[in-house]
């Protein structure tokens, strides 16, 4: 049943994948995030990190001592550029 329950909707990570990752030895929140990919989608963990952290602890993992590390886009893009209000830059 847990293979169909989503823990992270942005990245389609199921609770089954979280369980398997903890069994595979990913016992801290950052390692679990890197292995499964939860918290790396559009919401940057705002919707899923609490559930995944709770599951980690319930499955015997280490309690988180800090939140996950959010990663902004590599090259931030202004809204004006996306709306094509600014000229294209030479690459």
C-alpha positions as CSV (number, residue, x, y, z in Angstrom):
1,X,0.0,0.0,0.0
2,X,2.8,2.5,0.8
3,X,4.2,2.1,-2.7
4,X,1.3,4.3,-3.9
5,X,1.2,7.0,-1.1
6,X,3.1,10.1,-2.1
7,X,5.4,11.7,0.4
8,X,6.6,14.4,-2.0
9,X,4.2,15.4,-4.7
10,X,6.7,17.6,-6.6
11,X,9.2,14.8,-7.2
12,X,6.8,11.8,-7.0
13,X,8.6,10.2,-4.0
14,X,6.5,7.6,-2.3
15,X,6.4,6.6,1.3
16,X,7.7,3.2,0.1
17,X,10.8,4.8,-1.3
18,X,11.4,6.6,1.9
19,X,11.1,3.3,3.8
20,X,13.5,1.6,1.4
21,X,16.0,4.4,1.6
22,X,16.1,4.2,5.5
23,X,16.5,0.4,5.3
24,X,19.4,1.0,2.8
25,X,21.2,3.1,5.5
26,X,20.2,6.7,4.8
27,X,19.6,7.6,8.4
28,X,19.8,11.4,8.4
29,X,17.5,13.8,6.7
30,X,20.0,15.3,4.2
31,X,21.2,11.9,3.1
32,X,17.6,10.7,2.7
33,X,16.8,13.9,0.6
34,X,19.8,13.3,-1.6
35,X,19.0,9.6,-2.2
36,X,15.2,10.0,-2.8
37,X,15.0,13.5,-4.2
38,X,12.2,14.7,-1.9
39,X,12.3,18.4,-1.1
40,X,14.0,19.2,-4.4
41,X,10.9,20.2,-6.5
42,X,9.0,23.4,-6.9
43,X,8.1,23.7,-3.2
44,X,11.7,23.1,-2.0
45,X,10.4,20.9,0.9
46,X,7.7,23.2,2.2
47,X,5.0,20.5,1.6
48,X,7.0,17.3,2.3
49,X,9.9,17.8,4.6
50,X,7.9,17.5,7.9
51,X,6.3,14.1,6.7
52,X,9.6,12.7,5.6
53,X,11.4,13.8,8.8
54,X,8.6,12.2,10.9
55,X,8.9,9.0,8.8
56,X,12.6,8.9,9.2
57,X,12.4,9.1,13.0
58,X,9.6,6.5,13.2
59,X,11.7,4.1,11.1
60,X,14.7,4.5,13.4
61,X,16.6,7.2,11.7
62,X,18.4,10.1,13.4
63,X,16.2,13.0,14.4
64,X,17.0,16.1,12.3
65,X,19.0,18.8,14.0
66,X,18.6,21.3,11.1
67,X,16.3,21.8,8.2
68,X,17.3,20.5,4.7
69,X,19.5,22.8,2.6
70,X,17.4,24.6,0.0
71,X,19.0,25.0,-3.4
72,X,17.9,28.0,-5.4
73,X,18.3,27.9,-9.3
74,X,21.9,28.0,-10.4
75,X,21.4,31.2,-12.3
76,X,18.5,33.3,-11.0
77,X,16.4,34.8,-13.7
78,X,14.4,38.0,-13.3
79,X,10.7,38.1,-14.0
80,X,11.4,40.9,-16.5
81,X,13.7,38.6,-18.5
82,X,11.1,35.8,-18.4
83,X,8.5,38.2,-19.7
84,X,10.9,39.3,-22.4
85,X,10.9,42.9,-21.2
86,X,14.7,43.0,-21.2
87,X,16.9,42.4,-24.2
88,X,18.6,39.1,-24.6
89,X,22.2,38.9,-23.3
90,X,25.1,37.7,-25.4
91,X,26.2,34.3,-24.2
